[in-house]
Amino acid sequence: NVNFMKAGIVFADEVTTVSKTYAKEIQTEFYGEGLDGLLKANAYKLEGILNGIDYDLNNPATDNAIFVNFDVNCIEKKLENKKKLQEILGLEVNPDIPLVGIVSRLTSQKGLDLINYMMPEIMSENLQMVVLGTGEHQYQSMFNYYDSHFPNKVSARITFDSAFAQQIYAGSDMFLMPSLFEPCGIGQMLAMRYGTLPIVRETGGLKDTVIPYNKYTGEGNGFSFKNYNAHEMLHCIRRAVKVYNDKDRWMELVNNAMNTDSSWKKSATEYIKVYEEIVNQKG
């Protein structure tokens, strides 16, 4: 019963994981996978550094996969991507109806139980939903069911398609990611890069990257809820839809999201700092 991960943690000079919040979470029994005690004992050398995304590959100004290129200086062109996406999906082409995107592995980790529980209520809202991904049969069936029963509101593409994923990031207004756990998460970073505001649960890297909208200060780059609770998620979606109807406020948040730095340059600087500290300790 040799555990090589345990040995690695014990003998490492530093231990890194992919977000500061996850570094704390794995010191608890729920997230620690049996290593929480060991990680607590080695907390002094445990560091969380967020992953980054490729800013050259994922650039709305140059991305060949999306319908119309845009950037933070011409955000209005993002609307053309939404209208084209609505048209392709067979949804009502209407810029005033918020479009919620989901690009995900369809597994329980991604919080799909919450969506399943609340889908009837979500469908009562004035919104549309597009889903792209494959995974566990129960979630594939769930999205296919709502696609067939609400063809004007839901489009489910149960497949893997990287180009179509980019079109969802570029064309959606919101990106739903209510994960049970998420060490870092990439989807919310890609969404913000393309001016799509994430709706996330406050766990792991989702908590570290998404600043919830503050109606008093106007700050934020998305929306979040704390507990793994279906009603909290629903209230968060409703909050986002309400803000969406205030176009000036919404555009401020889109601007904030697109100006969020999720690049590897930022992460690399933190890794260099860790390596320098190790060298200085050894020196």
N, C-alpha and C positions, 0 to 999 in steps of 0.2 A: 504493500500500500504506500509506495513512495509517491509523494506529491511534488512534482518538479516546479510547479508554480510557487508552492510554499518555500522550497529551497531558493528559488530565484528572489523572492521577497526578502528572505532572511539575509542572503549574502550580497544583495545589491547595495550600491552606494546610495542610489536614489530610486524611487519607484514612481513612475508616472502613469496616470490614467487620463482619459480624454475630456474631462471637465472638472472644475473645482467642486461643484455640487456632487458629482458622482464619487469623487474622492472621499467625501464625507459619508455619502450613502452606503458605500461598500464596507464601512465600519459598523454597520448595523446588521442584525440577523436577517432581515428581509432581503437585503441586497447582497450580503457578503458571501453567499454560497459556501458557508462553512469556514470561510477564512476571515470572518469579521473580527474575531479575537486577535488573530495574528496581525491583521492590518491595523487594529487599534494600538497594539504594542509597538508597531513600526510607523505610527502616524507622523513621527518627527521627520521621516524621510519620504513621505507620501505627498506627491504634487499633482494637481490637476491642470492640464493644459489642453485647451480646446483644439479640436481639429480645425482645419481651414478648408476652403473650396478653391478650385482653380479659377482664378478671375479672368484668365484669357479664354478658357473653354466656355465658361458660363458668363458670357457678357452680352446683355441684351442689345448692345449697340452693334455687335458683329455676328451674333449667333445666326447661322444659316438655317437652323431648324425652325425658327419662329417665323410668323407670317410678315410682321413689320418690325424692323429694328427701331429701338428707342433708347434713350438714356435719361438721366435725372434732369436734363435740361429741356427735354421734350417728352415729358411723361404722358401727355395727351395721346401720343401715338400708341400707347399701351392698349387704349380702348379698341383700336383696330384689330389687335390680336384677340381680344375678348369676343368681338362681334363675329370674327371669322371662326373662332372655336365654337361658339354657340351654333353657328350655321352648320358646321361639320357634324356636330353632335346631335343635330335635329332638335335643339332646344329653341325656345323663343328668342329671337335676336332682339334683345332689349338691354340697353346700357344701364337702365335703372334697376334691373334685377341683379342682386349680388350673386356672383358665381363662386362657389366653394370647391376647391380642388383637393383631391386626395391622391397622392402618389406614394405607394407603400407596399411593402410585403404584407400580405393579408394574414397576420398572425395575432394571437392574443396580446403579445407584448405591445402592440401598437394602439391599444385602447379601443379596439373595434367592438368589444362587448358594450361599451358605453354608447357607441353610435347605434348598435343594434337595438338597445333598450329604448333609445330616444327617437328612432327614425320616424315613427308616426307624428310626434310633436315637431320634429325638424321639418317634415314635409308640410306642416301647417303654416310654416313661415314663408314669407315672400322671398324665396331664394332658389337657386339651381345648384346641382351637385354633379361633379364629374369625378369618377374613380378610375384609377389605373393601377393594376397590380395583379399578382397571383399569390396563392398561398393556401391556407387551410380551407377545406371544402365548405365548411359552415359559413364562412365569411364571403366566399365567392358566391354561394347560393343566396345569401342575404342581399348582396348588392344586385345580383341578377333579378331577384324578386322585385325589388323596388324600381329597377329599371323598367321592368315589364308593367308594373302597376302605376307608375308615375312617369310615363315616357316624356312628358313635357317638363319634368323637373329633375330627373336623374338619368345620367348616362354612365353605364358601367362597362369598362373595357378590361376584361379579365385576360390580360396578356402582358408581355414585357415589350416595351417600345420606347427606347431612349429619346428618339426625336419627338414623339408625341408627349413624353414627359416634359420636355422643354416648352412645348406649346401650352401645356397646362400651367406651368410656372409663369409663363408670360401672359397668358390670357385670363387667369383667374383673378378674382379680387381678394379672396381669402384662401388660406391653406390650413386644413384641419389636421392636427397631429396630437391626439389626446392620450399619449403613451402611458402605459403602466410603468415602464422604466425606459430610459433612453440615455445610455452612457454619454453620448454627444449629440447625435442627430445631425443629418446633413440637409434633409428636406427643408427645414425651416430657414436655413441659411440660403439655400438656392431660391426659395420663395422670396425672401427679402431682397435678394440681388435683383430680382425681376419685378420688384414693386408690388408683390403680393403679400398681404399681411397675415402672419401666422396666428392661428388659434391653438394654443398648446396647454398641456398640463405642466405644472411647475415641478419638473423632475430632471435630474441630470443636466445635460447640456442645453435642454430646452429652457430651463430656468436661467441659465447663464447667458443665453444669447437673446432671448425675447424679453424686452422691457415692456411691461403691460401699460396700456394707455391710461394716462391720468387726466381725467376731464377737467381738473382744476388748473393744471400747469400746461396741458397740451403735450406733455412728454410721452414717449413710447414709440415702439416700432411693431406692435402687435397686441394680442390679447391673451390672457392666461387665467387659469383657475388652479386652485391649490390641491384639493383632495380628489382621489380617484372616485368620482361621484358623477353619475349620469346627469342629475339635475343641475349640478354646478357647470358641467359642460354646456348644457342647453342654455343656461342663463348667460354664459360667456358668448355663445353664438348669437343670442338675441342682442347682447350688448354691442357686438361687432356690427350687426345689421343696422341697429339704431344709429351708430356713428357713421356708417356708410351713407345714410340718407342726408347727412350734413356734409355736402361735397367739399367745402373749404377745409373743414377739419380733417376729413379723410385724406385729402391731398397732402396735407401737412405730415400725416403719419406715413403715407407712401414715400414721401421725400425722406423722412427719417429712416425708413427701412432701407431704401436704396443707398443711403449714406452710411449704413452700418458696416464696419470693417470686419469681414469674416474671411479675410485672406490668409494664406499660409505665411505671408511675410510677418504678420503679427504673431502667429504661433511660433514661427522659427526663432524670433527674438527671445521668446520665453524659454525655448529649448536650449538656446545658446547660453542663456543665463544659468540654467541648471548645470550644464556641462562645465561652465567656468567655476561654479561653486565647488563642484567635485574636484576639479584640478587644484583649486586653491586650498581645499582641505588636505589633499594628498601632498601638496607642496610644503 
